[in-house]
Amino acid sequence: MNVYDSEMFKKVLRPLGYIPVDEVEDADLVIVNTCTVRKKAEEKAFSFLGRMRALKKKNPELIVAIGGCVAQQEGSAILRRMPYVDLVFGTRAYARLAAMVEKFEYDRIPVVDVEMTMGITDATPIPELDAEVEVSRFVTIMRGCDNFCSYCIVPYVRGREESRDPDAIVQEVRDLVERGAREVTLLGQNVNSYGKKEGLCDFPELLRRVSEVEGLARIRFATSHPKDLSPGLVAAYRDLPKLCNHIHLPVQSGSNAVLKKMKRKYTREDYMQRIENLKAVRPDIALTSDMIVGFPGETEADFDATLDLVREVGFSGIFAFKYSDRPHAPAAKFEGKVSEEDKTRRLAKLLDLETELSEKRNISYAGTTVEVLVDGHKEVKGVFQWTGRSSCNRVVNFTEAGKPTDGNLVGKVVPVYIETGLPHSLRGVLR
């Protein structure tokens, strides 16, 4: 989502004469686009801003801005903490960014805009498009979240759910495809809620409309809340060939007691039933998930239940994190905080299991042929390799009989025979 938003920043600033530069030392304007879903991400943002002090001292005309979730969360407090910051703008202020920059250029007075008044249904700009774009692109279909999970800050910094018009989404996808995109990832905090509040089409129907865009090869999406995974979305995996053979379905914990405290609104059994429904229409679907370890009150038995769920599902990959208190989130006030030592130990154990399962899954691909969307190439120890992803979201590096191809494969879907499965990727040869 931040990648997509940063593209928007480029679009709205281009009329003012701003273009991207490769090195921060060459910039007239530096924007730090931030995330605050975890404490570590917030700390990284402030660490980077701290390094801007010396740059600002060297170049007093430099404009330093912070946007996104940390800006929304902290507001004007950032100026008190870091007086060399010039602009603070929140998650719904990107369309006003150009006006903020112009104002600061004129009077050099710091500007703070964390108003949540501009909804996504207003005249929302779409990202700047160059003559050619990357093979795979992101498209935001909605913003905000209405779920209010007890650990999560997102509804407080991203606002409530608002969905974009489906015609605008489809047109954006068309524009991207015309400029070279072959795959799009549709983004939302909970794509399963798309269109419900506004009375628009539902998410499965949006997928169908996007799949009709000529020249588009693949569709992905993130993220899908388990409690709202509908029969219609399951059917889409059966009916839409362009829908990739992969779903990211965050479970967060394998313990019903922890899920209840998290306010996830489903049980372990509910989750497993949804997995069964998906596998009934796509038996080989790749499943990935998010996990939180060390949630307040999580016992060793609760954590063991998470490990057991991971084994039972056989995830292709997991994004796992240690719980951290976030402002506004109810869990910050929960008793039974887990020690940092125990959180670290549990995270390491979970990640070790994830690595074991991922490697086992990758090894199972050896001797098979997979369709790969090629997105680039590289040289490894003097050997030219193409690289891309399979429909099930595995990274695939491959050669053409050990020599460079005569043509450019980037943007093409090609069959690759998998020779070796590695811990985090597949290696093969072009068929």
CORCORGI-V276564 format. One record per residue. N is the residue number from 1. RES is the residue in three letters. PSI is psi as a letter, one per 40 degrees, with the letter a starting at -180 (999 if undefined). BURIAL is # if it has 9 or more other ideal C-beta (glycine too) atoms within 8 Angstrom, else .. D_FIRST is the distance of its C-alpha to the first C-alpha in Angstrom with 1 decimal. Layout:
BEGIN
n: [N:N]
res: [RES:RES]
psi: [PSI:PSI]
burial: [BURIAL:BURIAL]
d_first: [D_FIRST:D_FIRST]
END
This chain:
BEGIN
n: [1:2:3:4:5:6:7:8:9:10:11:12:13:14:15:16:17:18:19:20:21:22:23:24:25:26:27:28:29:30:31:32:33:34:35:36:37:38:39:40:41:42:43:44:45:46:47:48:49:50:51:52:53:54:55:56:57:58:59:60:61:62:63:64:65:66:67:68:69:70:71:72:73:74:75:76:77:78:79:80:81:82:83:84:85:86:87:88:89:90:91:92:93:94:95:96:97:98:99:100:101:102:103:104:105:106:107:108:109:110:111:112:113:114:115:116:117:118:119:120:121:122:123:124:125:126:127:128:129:130:131:132:133:134:135:136:137:138:139:140:141:142:143:144:145:146:147:148:149:150:151:152:153:154:155:156:157:158:159:160:161:162:163:164:165:166:167:168:169:170:171:172:173:174:175:176:177:178:179:180:181:182:183:184:185:186:187:188:189:190:191:192:193:194:195:196:197:198:199:200:201:202:203:204:205:206:207:208:209:210:211:212:213:214:215:216:217:218:219:220:221:222:223:224:225:226:227:228:229:230:231:232:233:234:235:236:237:238:239:240:241:242:243:244:245:246:247:248:249:250:251:252:253:254:255:256:257:258:259:260:261:262:263:264:265:266:267:268:269:270:271:272:273:274:275:276:277:278:279:280:281:282:283:284:285:286:287:288:289:290:291:292:293:294:295:296:297:298:299:300:301:302:303:304:305:306:307:308:309:310:311:312:313:314:315:316:317:318:319:320:321:322:323:324:325:326:327:328:329:330:331:332:333:334:335:336:337:338:339:340:341:342:343:344:345:346:347:348:349:350:351:352:353:354:355:356:357:358:359:360:361:362:363:364:365:366:367:368:369:370:371:372:373:374:375:376:377:378:379:380:381:382:383:384:385:386:387:388:389:390:391:392:393:394:395:396:397:398:399:400:401:402:403:404:405:406:407:408:409:410:411:412:413:414:415:416:417:418:419:420:421:422:423:424:425:426:427:428:429:430:431]
res: [MET:ASN:VAL:TYR:ASP:SER:GLU:MET:PHE:LYS:LYS:VAL:LEU:ARG:PRO:LEU:GLY:TYR:ILE:PRO:VAL:ASP:GLU:VAL:GLU:ASP:ALA:ASP:LEU:VAL:ILE:VAL:ASN:THR:CYS:THR:VAL:ARG:LYS:LYS:ALA:GLU:GLU:LYS:ALA:PHE:SER:PHE:LEU:GLY:ARG:MET:ARG:ALA:LEU:LYS:LYS:LYS:ASN:PRO:GLU:LEU:ILE:VAL:ALA:ILE:GLY:GLY:CYS:VAL:ALA:GLN:GLN:GLU:GLY:SER:ALA:ILE:LEU:ARG:ARG:MET:PRO:TYR:VAL:ASP:LEU:VAL:PHE:GLY:THR:ARG:ALA:TYR:ALA:ARG:LEU:ALA:ALA:MET:VAL:GLU:LYS:PHE:GLU:TYR:ASP:ARG:ILE:PRO:VAL:VAL:ASP:VAL:GLU:MET:THR:MET:GLY:ILE:THR:ASP:ALA:THR:PRO:ILE:PRO:GLU:LEU:ASP:ALA:GLU:VAL:GLU:VAL:SER:ARG:PHE:VAL:THR:ILE:MET:ARG:GLY:CYS:ASP:ASN:PHE:CYS:SER:TYR:CYS:ILE:VAL:PRO:TYR:VAL:ARG:GLY:ARG:GLU:GLU:SER:ARG:ASP:PRO:ASP:ALA:ILE:VAL:GLN:GLU:VAL:ARG:ASP:LEU:VAL:GLU:ARG:GLY:ALA:ARG:GLU:VAL:THR:LEU:LEU:GLY:GLN:ASN:VAL:ASN:SER:TYR:GLY:LYS:LYS:GLU:GLY:LEU:CYS:ASP:PHE:PRO:GLU:LEU:LEU:ARG:ARG:VAL:SER:GLU:VAL:GLU:GLY:LEU:ALA:ARG:ILE:ARG:PHE:ALA:THR:SER:HIS:PRO:LYS:ASP:LEU:SER:PRO:GLY:LEU:VAL:ALA:ALA:TYR:ARG:ASP:LEU:PRO:LYS:LEU:CYS:ASN:HIS:ILE:HIS:LEU:PRO:VAL:GLN:SER:GLY:SER:ASN:ALA:VAL:LEU:LYS:LYS:MET:LYS:ARG:LYS:TYR:THR:ARG:GLU:ASP:TYR:MET:GLN:ARG:ILE:GLU:ASN:LEU:LYS:ALA:VAL:ARG:PRO:ASP:ILE:ALA:LEU:THR:SER:ASP:MET:ILE:VAL:GLY:PHE:PRO:GLY:GLU:THR:GLU:ALA:ASP:PHE:ASP:ALA:THR:LEU:ASP:LEU:VAL:ARG:GLU:VAL:GLY:PHE:SER:GLY:ILE:PHE:ALA:PHE:LYS:TYR:SER:ASP:ARG:PRO:HIS:ALA:PRO:ALA:ALA:LYS:PHE:GLU:GLY:LYS:VAL:SER:GLU:GLU:ASP:LYS:THR:ARG:ARG:LEU:ALA:LYS:LEU:LEU:ASP:LEU:GLU:THR:GLU:LEU:SER:GLU:LYS:ARG:ASN:ILE:SER:TYR:ALA:GLY:THR:THR:VAL:GLU:VAL:LEU:VAL:ASP:GLY:HIS:LYS:GLU:VAL:LYS:GLY:VAL:PHE:GLN:TRP:THR:GLY:ARG:SER:SER:CYS:ASN:ARG:VAL:VAL:ASN:PHE:THR:GLU:ALA:GLY:LYS:PRO:THR:ASP:GLY:ASN:LEU:VAL:GLY:LYS:VAL:VAL:PRO:VAL:TYR:ILE:GLU:THR:GLY:LEU:PRO:HIS:SER:LEU:ARG:GLY:VAL:LEU:ARG]
psi: [d:d:d:d:d:d:d:d:d:d:d:d:e:d:d:e:e:h:i:i:i:d:h:d:d:e:i:e:h:h:h:h:h:i:i:e:d:i:d:d:d:d:d:d:d:d:d:d:d:d:e:e:d:d:d:d:d:d:g:d:e:h:h:h:i:h:i:a:d:d:d:d:d:d:b:e:d:d:d:d:d:g:e:e:h:d:h:h:h:a:e:e:e:d:e:e:d:d:d:d:d:d:d:d:d:d:e:f:h:i:h:h:g:f:i:f:d:h:i:e:e:a:g:h:i:i:i:h:h:i:d:i:i:i:d:h:i:i:h:h:e:i:i:i:i:e:d:f:i:e:e:h:e:d:d:d:d:e:a:i:h:h:i:i:h:d:d:d:d:d:d:d:d:d:d:d:d:d:e:e:i:e:h:i:h:h:h:i:d:g:d:e:e:h:e:d:d:e:f:a:i:i:d:d:d:d:d:d:d:d:e:e:h:h:e:h:d:i:h:i:i:h:i:h:h:d:d:e:h:i:d:d:d:d:d:d:d:d:e:h:d:e:h:i:f:i:h:h:g:h:d:d:i:e:h:d:d:d:d:d:d:e:f:e:f:i:i:d:d:d:d:d:d:d:d:d:d:d:d:d:d:g:d:f:h:h:h:i:i:i:i:h:i:f:i:h:e:h:i:d:d:d:d:d:d:d:d:d:d:d:d:d:d:f:i:d:i:h:h:i:i:h:h:i:h:i:i:d:h:d:e:d:e:i:i:f:h:h:i:d:d:d:d:d:d:d:d:d:d:d:d:d:d:d:d:d:d:d:d:d:d:d:d:e:e:h:e:i:h:i:h:h:h:h:e:a:i:i:h:h:f:e:h:h:i:i:i:a:i:i:d:e:f:h:h:h:h:i:i:g:f:e:i:i:i:d:i:h:e:h:e:i:h:i:h:h:h:h:d:h:h:i:d:e:i:i:h:a:i:h:999]
burial: [.:#:.:#:#:#:#:#:#:#:#:#:#:#:.:.:.:#:.:.:.:.:.:.:.:.:#:.:#:#:#:#:#:#:#:#:#:#:.:.:#:#:.:.:#:#:.:#:#:.:.:#:#:.:#:#:.:.:.:.:.:#:#:#:#:#:#:#:#:#:#:#:#:#:#:.:.:#:#:.:.:#:.:#:#:#:#:#:#:#:#:#:#:#:#:#:#:#:.:#:#:#:#:#:.:.:.:.:.:#:#:#:#:#:.:.:.:#:.:#:#:.:.:#:#:#:#:.:.:.:.:.:#:.:#:#:#:#:#:#:#:#:#:#:#:#:#:.:#:#:#:#:#:#:#:#:#:#:#:.:#:#:#:#:.:#:.:#:#:#:.:#:#:#:#:#:#:.:#:#:#:#:#:#:#:#:#:#:#:#:#:#:#:#:#:.:.:.:.:#:.:#:#:#:#:#:#:#:#:#:#:.:#:.:.:#:.:#:#:#:#:#:#:#:#:#:.:#:#:#:.:#:#:#:#:#:#:.:.:#:.:#:#:#:#:#:#:#:#:#:#:#:#:#:#:.:.:#:#:.:#:#:#:#:.:.:.:#:.:#:#:#:.:#:#:.:#:#:#:.:#:#:.:.:#:#:#:#:#:#:#:#:#:#:#:#:#:#:.:.:.:#:#:.:#:#:#:#:#:#:#:.:#:.:#:#:.:#:.:#:#:#:#:.:.:#:.:.:#:.:#:#:.:#:.:.:.:#:.:.:.:#:#:#:.:#:#:.:#:#:#:.:#:#:#:.:#:#:#:.:#:#:.:.:#:#:.:.:.:#:#:#:#:#:#:.:#:.:.:.:.:.:.:.:#:#:#:#:#:#:#:#:#:#:#:#:#:#:#:#:.:.:.:.:#:.:.:.:#:#:#:.:#:#:#:#:#:#:.:.:#:#:.:.:#:#:#:#:#:#:.]
d_first: [0.0:3.8:5.4:5.1:6.2:8.6:10.0:10.7:12.5:14.6:15.6:16.8:18.6:20.3:23.1:24.0:24.7:21.8:20.8:18.8:21.1:21.2:22.8:22.0:25.8:25.9:23.4:24.6:21.3:18.9:15.6:14.1:10.4:10.5:9.8:12.8:12.4:15.2:18.0:17.8:14.4:15.9:19.1:17.5:16.1:19.6:21.3:19.7:20.6:24.0:24.5:24.0:27.3:29.5:27.7:28.2:31.8:32.4:30.8:31.3:29.8:26.4:23.7:21.4:18.4:15.8:12.8:10.1:11.1:14.2:15.4:15.2:17.0:19.7:20.3:23.6:24.4:22.5:25.1:27.9:26.6:25.8:27.9:27.0:23.5:23.7:20.7:18.5:16.0:13.8:10.7:12.8:14.7:12.9:15.4:18.2:17.2:19.9:22.5:21.9:22.3:25.4:26.9:26.6:28.1:31.0:31.9:30.1:29.4:26.2:23.8:21.8:19.7:18.0:19.1:17.2:19.5:17.5:16.0:13.7:17.0:18.4:18.5:14.8:14.6:13.0:11.9:15.0:16.6:19.1:22.2:20.7:17.2:16.2:17.3:14.0:11.0:7.8:8.5:7.0:10.3:10.2:9.2:11.1:13.3:17.1:18.0:18.8:19.3:21.7:19.8:16.4:15.4:12.3:14.6:16.2:13.4:11.0:14.1:15.6:14.4:14.5:14.3:14.4:17.7:18.0:20.1:17.5:14.9:17.8:18.8:15.6:15.8:19.5:18.8:16.6:19.3:22.0:20.6:20.6:17.6:18.9:16.0:12.9:10.3:9.7:6.8:8.0:9.2:12.5:12.8:16.5:16.9:15.7:18.4:20.8:21.0:21.3:23.7:21.7:21.9:20.6:17.9:20.6:22.0:18.7:18.5:22.1:21.6:18.8:21.2:23.9:22.3:24.8:23.9:20.7:21.5:18.8:16.2:13.8:11.5:9.7:10.8:14.4:16.5:20.0:21.9:20.7:20.9:23.4:26.3:24.8:21.8:24.3:26.3:23.5:23.6:27.3:27.3:24.5:25.2:22.0:19.9:19.5:21.7:19.0:17.3:15.2:17.0:16.7:20.2:20.1:23.9:27.0:29.1:29.8:30.9:27.6:25.5:27.6:27.2:23.4:23.7:21.9:24.6:25.5:28.0:28.2:30.4:28.0:25.4:28.0:29.1:25.7:25.8:29.3:28.3:25.7:28.2:30.8:29.2:27.5:29.7:27.9:24.3:22.2:20.8:18.3:17.5:16.5:19.5:20.5:24.0:26.2:25.2:28.1:31.1:30.0:33.3:34.2:34.9:31.4:29.9:32.4:31.2:27.7:29.2:31.3:28.4:26.6:29.9:30.6:27.3:27.3:23.5:22.5:20.1:19.0:16.5:18.9:18.9:21.7:21.6:21.3:22.2:19.5:20.8:21.5:20.9:24.4:24.6:25.0:28.5:29.3:32.4:32.9:30.4:30.4:31.5:29.4:31.8:31.4:27.6:27.8:30.4:28.7:25.4:27.5:29.4:26.4:24.8:28.3:28.5:25.1:26.3:29.6:28.2:25.7:28.6:30.9:28.5:28.1:31.9:32.5:31.0:33.8:36.2:33.8:32.3:28.6:26.8:24.4:22.0:22.8:20.2:22.4:25.5:27.0:30.3:31.2:34.7:35.7:34.6:32.4:29.6:27.1:23.8:21.4:20.2:22.2:21.2:21.1:18.4:21.1:21.2:24.5:26.5:29.6:32.6:34.9:38.1:37.4:37.4:35.0:34.7:36.3:33.4:29.7:27.8:24.3:22.7:25.4:25.6:28.6:30.6:30.7:33.3:32.1:34.7:33.1:30.4:29.1:27.3:23.8:24.5:27.1:29.7:31.8:33.6:33.1:35.3]
END
